[in-house]
Amino acid sequence: MLRFFAGGDVKLGMAIATFTGWQIFLESLLYGLMMGLPLVLILAWKKVGWQGFKATFTRYGLIFGSRRYLAPADNEMAGLKVPYGPALALGAALAVILNKYQLFTLIS
């Protein structure tokens, strides 16, 4: 799968796909990623602050400019481990509810 998902997130995704089907799983993944972005930014902001954000985006600019890997420093948000399971579970619940009541669905 994607490298930013840990083993538990992948297992949770497989359980969601098993119980809901692959179409709703794709929707739940989309909703989970949309819900998880603010969560990740808030947790990263609390842990590293503005200087960590600035250092991370400066490093990414150097990586894209020079096309070589630079390891993240300790005070950067790139090295943080953020729990994504709650966002994936909320995304699954939202996808199931929206599909059950036909409020908004990507599946025809």
C-alpha positions as CSV (number, residue, x, y, z in Angstrom):
1,M,0.0,0.0,0.0
2,L,1.2,3.5,0.6
3,R,4.4,4.0,2.7
4,F,2.8,6.5,5.1
5,F,0.4,3.9,6.5
6,A,1.7,1.7,9.2
7,G,0.8,-1.9,9.7
8,G,-2.2,-1.2,12.0
9,D,-3.6,1.3,9.5
10,V,-3.4,-1.3,6.7
11,K,-5.1,-3.9,8.9
12,L,-7.9,-1.5,9.7
13,G,-8.3,-0.7,6.0
14,M,-8.5,-4.4,5.2
15,A,-11.2,-4.9,7.8
16,I,-13.1,-1.9,6.5
17,A,-12.9,-3.3,3.0
18,T,-14.0,-6.7,4.1
19,F,-17.1,-5.5,5.9
20,T,-18.2,-2.7,3.5
21,G,-16.9,-3.7,0.1
22,W,-14.2,-2.2,-2.1
23,Q,-16.3,0.7,-3.4
24,I,-17.2,2.1,0.1
25,F,-13.6,1.3,1.2
26,L,-12.3,3.7,-1.5
27,E,-14.8,6.4,-0.3
28,S,-13.8,5.8,3.3
29,L,-10.2,6.1,2.4
30,L,-10.9,9.4,0.7
31,Y,-12.9,10.7,3.7
32,G,-10.3,9.4,6.1
33,L,-7.5,11.3,4.3
34,M,-9.6,14.5,4.3
35,M,-10.3,14.2,8.0
36,G,-6.8,13.1,8.8
37,L,-5.0,16.1,7.3
38,P,-6.1,18.6,9.9
39,L,-5.4,16.1,12.6
40,V,-1.9,15.6,11.3
41,L,-1.2,19.3,11.0
42,I,-2.5,20.0,14.5
43,L,-0.5,17.2,16.1
44,A,2.6,18.2,14.2
45,W,2.2,21.9,15.1
46,K,2.0,20.9,18.8
47,K,5.1,18.8,18.7
48,V,7.5,20.8,16.5
49,G,6.0,24.3,16.2
50,W,6.6,26.9,13.5
51,Q,10.3,26.2,13.3
52,G,9.7,22.5,12.6
53,F,7.3,23.3,9.8
54,K,9.7,25.8,8.3
55,A,12.6,23.4,8.5
56,T,10.6,20.6,6.9
57,F,9.4,22.6,4.0
58,T,12.9,24.1,3.5
59,R,14.3,20.5,3.4
60,Y,11.7,19.4,0.9
61,G,12.6,22.4,-1.3
62,L,16.2,21.3,-1.2
63,I,15.3,17.7,-2.0
64,F,13.2,18.7,-5.0
65,G,15.9,21.2,-6.2
66,S,18.9,18.9,-5.8
67,R,17.1,15.5,-6.4
68,R,19.0,13.9,-3.6
69,Y,17.7,12.6,-0.2
70,L,18.3,14.6,3.0
71,A,17.4,12.9,6.2
72,P,15.0,14.8,8.5
73,A,16.3,16.4,11.6
74,D,14.9,15.7,15.1
75,N,12.9,18.9,15.2
76,E,11.1,18.4,11.9
77,M,7.6,17.1,11.3
78,A,8.8,14.6,8.7
79,G,10.1,12.3,11.4
80,L,6.9,12.3,13.5
81,K,4.7,9.2,13.9
82,V,1.1,10.3,13.8
83,P,-1.8,7.9,14.5
84,Y,-4.0,7.8,11.5
85,G,-6.4,5.0,12.6
86,P,-9.0,7.3,14.2
87,A,-9.3,9.3,11.0
88,L,-9.7,6.1,8.9
89,A,-12.4,4.8,11.2
90,L,-14.2,8.2,11.1
91,G,-13.9,8.1,7.3
92,A,-15.4,4.6,7.2
93,A,-18.3,5.6,9.4
94,L,-19.0,8.7,7.3
95,A,-18.9,6.7,4.0
96,V,-21.2,4.0,5.4
97,I,-23.7,6.6,6.7
98,L,-23.7,8.7,3.5
99,N,-24.2,5.6,1.4
100,K,-26.9,4.2,3.5
101,Y,-29.1,7.3,3.3
102,Q,-28.0,8.2,-0.2
103,L,-27.0,11.7,0.9
104,F,-23.7,11.8,-1.1
105,T,-22.1,8.9,-2.7
106,L,-19.4,8.3,-5.3
107,I,-20.9,4.9,-6.1
108,S,-23.9,4.8,-8.5
